[in-house]
Amino acid sequence: MIQTGQPPRVGVVFRPDRSPASLPRAADAAQRAGIDELWLWEDCFMQGGIAQAAVALACSDTLTVGIGVLPAPLRNVVSAAMEIATLATIYPGRVRVGIGHGVQAWMRQAGAAVPSPLTLLREYHSALRRLLAGQAVSTEGRFVRLDGVQLDWVPPQRVPFLIGGTGPKTLRLAGEIADGVIIDSTNTPESAGESLGHVAAGQAERDRVTEFAAVQYLACVPGADGRRRLDDEAVTRGLAAGYGIGGTVDEIVAGIADYAAQTVVLQPLGPHVDFDSFAQTAGAVAAALRAG
């Protein structure tokens, strides 16, 4: 990992199991709270990540909006490039995009599954990167086949592309080709460190050193009973004990220190959490981290 020596940026997740109608207010609440980033899921079959991002960007002035993640099998790479280019041209410097394999059961359900998700992800990332750079792209890959495709509208700033995944091969691929990696919220500090070890192995394959950032999703439950609720959730879902962070602002800040990431994204435990209150806590955490 390339360390910046700076405190981590702080984001919050707007879960797709919340009503889409509440997203404008959530984006406004995140901005007012002084949070750096708002991250959005594209879980099947809930809310589209591109549409959510457009709304969040339009309803804020300073937020960086992250999409984590777009399932590559579900979206043609050209249409994805067109949508991302539109957002990044209107809102330059405020868009981060994560791509991944998608949940394979959902991909099969949607008729979009492929026999080699890792090959698709590599081909997809390469084509998407070149398209967003304004290149004319022709390629005859196993899954991505383009014939002289070139976007008319190219973003004025480079769009960071991250890869989200859990398996060692996917994490290594992220280190090898992407601008960053998205680490799942179910990790403990120890397992997140193991994941970043796989990423580092991929980075060792690069021809040159490039800027790279880890984005760590963290299940977060503010309040005195936060740790207990996370532990109960771990038992219910069969997760490792010790995942996530909870408690007071100071305790959440201390918990973040156990994770090596340039961006930490606090994730509410469920869809019924008061988002305004959650955003205010995240904003206090961000302020405490900036203060040192």
Buried (B, 14 or more C-beta within 10 A) or exposed (E): BEEEEEBBBBBBBBBBEBEBEEBBEBBBBBBEBBBBBBBBBBBBEBBBBBBBBBBBBBBBEEBBBBBBBBBBBBBEBBEBBBBBBBBBBBBEEBBBBBBBBBEBEBBEEBEBBBEEBBBBBBBBBBBBBBBBEBBEBEBEBEBBEBEEBEBEEBBEEEBBBBBBBBEBEBBBBBBBBBBBBBBBBBBBBEBBBEBBBBBBBBBEEEEEEEEBBBBBBBBBBBBEEBBEBBBEBBEEEEBEEBBBBBBBBEBBBEBBEBBBBBBBBBBBBEEEBEBBBBBBBBBBBBBBBBEE
